[in-house]
Amino acid sequence: MNLDEFKVKFNSIIEMGWIKTHRSGNTGIGKTLEDLLDIEENNIQGPDFDIYELKASRKSENAYLTLITQAPSPRGYNSILRRIGGYPQEKNGKLINCLRTTLYYEIENELLNGNKLTYIINTNSQGKKEIRLKLNGKLIDGFWDLESIAKKMKKKLSNLVYVLADNKYIGNDEYFKFEKAVLLKKDDFTVKSLEEALQEGLLLIDIRLGQYENGLAHDHGTAIRIKKGNKYKLYNYEELE
């Protein structure tokens, strides 16, 4: 499917009016749209179709749009991070250890256990830029390599088709009415542009670590996200008709 074919299919979806979600929960909107466009659900590193990544959002949501998820290095460090910085939460009568927080550049965020967490951008001994965490003012191990993130974003997110839909509930069932698609374009996902976007607060970092009731780790992935109102500051855009 190329962009012209997407426009034809999307216009037919608009004409369908209210559509019952194909999956309950937050991911229902994306799953429903992909099914209607005949796009198979995937976790590939590249775009969803042709050169375009597809993102869908409810109009009623006024929060954040997840761009990518990436675990820290070295491998398995999320378990260490959850152990040293996490806090207990009750789930179905059992205590589980969690670490869920949203971080902005060099701004300390106080966690539920009183710990304070923030991140900086550090230059390592090889001259490479890294995202590093500070726990209670002390730099801790584990890092995200900005070069690998920039390459991933350039490959996957340089051409982003962003879809908005109205939503409503009938009983427990959610329904969507897809209304608008916008093409967001950015050609310069580089280490420098990514660093600047993080420092300016256009992008934020969401850490989402938890446990299942059986004690196994539950990791939604560290997400790089953008406030929906900031997407036009990061991207050039045009409406698709």
C-alpha positions in Angstrom: 0.0 0.0 0.0 1.4 3.4 -1.0 0.1 6.8 0.3 -2.4 7.3 -2.5 -3.9 3.8 -1.7 -4.0 4.7 2.0 -6.0 7.8 1.2 -8.6 5.8 -0.7 -8.9 3.2 2.0 -9.0 5.8 4.8 -11.7 7.8 3.1 -13.8 4.6 2.9 -13.2 4.0 6.6 -14.4 7.6 7.3 -17.6 6.8 5.5 -18.2 3.8 7.7 -19.0 6.0 10.6 -18.9 4.4 14.1 -16.9 1.1 14.2 -16.8 -1.2 17.2 -13.2 -1.7 18.5 -11.4 -4.8 17.5 -9.6 -5.0 20.9 -10.5 -3.6 24.3 -8.1 -1.2 26.1 -5.7 1.6 25.0 -4.3 -0.3 22.0 -7.8 -0.9 20.5 -7.7 2.1 18.3 -4.5 1.1 16.6 -5.5 -2.5 16.2 -8.9 -1.5 14.7 -7.3 0.9 12.2 -4.7 -1.7 11.1 -7.3 -4.3 10.6 -9.4 -2.0 8.5 -6.4 -1.1 6.4 -5.3 -4.8 6.1 -2.0 -4.1 7.9 -0.8 -7.1 9.9 0.1 -6.3 13.5 3.9 -6.4 13.9 6.9 -5.3 16.0 9.2 -4.7 13.1 11.9 -2.0 13.2 10.7 -0.4 9.9 7.5 1.5 8.9 4.1 -0.1 8.9 3.5 0.4 5.1 5.7 1.7 2.3 7.9 4.4 3.9 5.1 5.4 6.4 4.7 4.6 10.1 1.0 4.7 11.3 -0.2 6.1 14.6 -3.8 6.5 15.7 -5.1 8.5 18.6 -8.5 9.3 20.3 -9.5 13.0 20.0 -10.4 12.9 23.7 -6.9 12.0 24.7 -4.8 15.1 25.6 -1.7 13.4 26.8 1.2 11.8 24.9 2.0 10.0 21.7 4.5 7.1 22.0 7.1 7.3 19.2 9.4 4.4 20.1 10.3 2.0 22.9 13.8 1.0 23.8 15.3 -1.0 26.7 18.5 0.3 28.3 21.9 -1.2 28.0 23.4 -3.5 29.2 20.8 -6.2 28.5 18.7 -7.0 31.5 19.4 -3.7 33.2 15.6 -2.9 33.6 15.4 -5.6 36.3 18.3 -3.9 38.2 16.7 -0.5 37.8 13.3 -1.7 39.1 15.1 -3.3 42.1 17.1 -0.2 43.1 14.6 2.5 42.3 11.2 0.7 42.5 8.5 0.9 45.1 5.8 -1.6 46.3 2.3 -1.4 45.0 -0.6 -3.6 45.9 -2.3 -5.6 43.1 -5.1 -8.0 44.0 -3.9 -8.3 47.5 -0.3 -8.9 46.6 2.7 -6.5 46.8 4.5 -6.0 43.5 7.6 -3.9 42.8 7.1 -1.2 40.2 8.9 1.8 38.7 6.6 4.0 36.6 7.5 7.6 36.0 7.7 10.3 33.4 11.0 12.1 33.1 12.0 15.5 31.6 15.6 16.5 31.0 17.4 17.4 34.2 14.1 17.8 36.2 13.9 15.6 39.3 10.8 13.6 39.7 9.9 12.3 43.2 8.7 8.7 43.2 6.1 7.2 45.5 8.9 5.9 47.8 10.5 9.3 48.1 13.4 8.5 45.7 14.2 11.2 43.2 14.9 10.3 39.6 16.0 12.3 36.6 18.0 11.9 33.4 20.9 13.8 31.8 22.6 13.5 28.5 26.2 12.3 29.0 29.2 12.0 26.7 31.0 8.7 27.4 34.7 7.9 27.1 34.3 7.1 23.4 32.7 10.5 22.7 29.2 9.0 22.2 26.1 10.7 23.6 24.0 8.7 26.1 20.9 9.1 28.1 21.8 8.4 31.7 19.7 8.3 34.9 20.4 9.9 38.2 18.9 8.4 41.3 18.9 10.7 44.3 21.5 12.9 42.5 23.8 10.0 41.9 24.6 8.7 38.3 23.7 5.0 38.0 24.6 2.4 35.6 22.5 1.6 32.5 22.2 3.9 29.5 20.4 4.5 26.2 22.7 5.2 23.2 21.4 8.3 21.4 23.0 7.3 18.1 21.0 4.0 18.0 17.8 5.8 19.0 18.3 8.4 16.3 18.9 5.8 13.6 15.8 3.9 14.8 13.7 7.0 14.7 15.0 8.1 11.2 14.2 4.6 9.8 10.8 4.3 11.4 9.5 7.8 12.0 10.7 10.1 9.3 7.2 9.8 7.6 4.5 9.4 10.1 0.8 9.1 9.2 -1.1 10.4 12.3 -4.8 9.5 12.5 -7.4 11.1 14.8 -10.7 9.5 15.7 -13.7 10.3 17.9 -14.7 7.6 20.4 -17.7 6.7 22.5 -18.9 3.8 24.6 -22.1 1.8 24.3 -22.2 -0.3 27.4 -18.7 -1.7 27.9 -17.9 -1.6 24.2 -15.8 1.2 22.7 -16.6 2.6 19.2 -14.4 4.8 16.9 -15.3 7.2 14.2 -12.2 7.9 12.2 -12.1 11.5 11.0 -8.7 12.9 10.0 -5.2 11.9 8.8 -2.1 14.1 8.9 1.3 13.4 7.3 4.1 14.4 9.6 7.6 14.6 8.0 11.1 15.0 9.6 14.2 14.4 7.6 16.8 15.2 10.2 16.6 12.6 13.0 20.2 13.0 14.1 22.0 12.7 17.5 22.1 16.5 17.6 18.4 17.0 16.8 17.3 14.3 19.2 19.5 15.8 22.0 18.0 19.2 21.3 14.4 17.9 21.4 15.0 16.2 24.7 16.7 19.2 26.2 13.9 21.5 25.0 11.2 19.2 26.6 9.6 18.4 23.2 10.3 14.7 24.0 10.0 12.9 27.3 11.0 9.6 28.7 8.5 7.2 30.2 9.8 4.3 32.4 7.2 1.6 32.7 8.5 -1.3 34.8 6.3 -3.7 37.0 5.7 -7.2 38.0 3.1 -9.9 37.5 1.5 -11.4 40.6 3.7 -14.4 40.2 6.8 -12.2 40.5 7.9 -12.2 36.9 9.0 -8.9 35.5 6.6 -6.9 33.4 8.3 -4.4 31.1 6.2 -2.3 28.7 9.5 -0.8 27.5 11.1 2.6 28.1 9.2 4.9 25.8 10.2 8.1 24.1 7.1 10.1 23.9 5.9 13.5 22.7 3.0 15.6 24.0 0.5 15.6 21.3 0.5 19.4 21.1 4.2 19.4 20.4 4.1 17.1 17.4 3.9 20.1 15.0 7.0 21.6 16.6 9.0 18.5 15.9 7.5 17.7 12.5 6.4 19.5 9.3 2.9 18.4 8.4 0.2 18.4 5.8 -3.4 17.1 5.9 -4.2 14.1 3.9 -7.5 14.3 1.9 
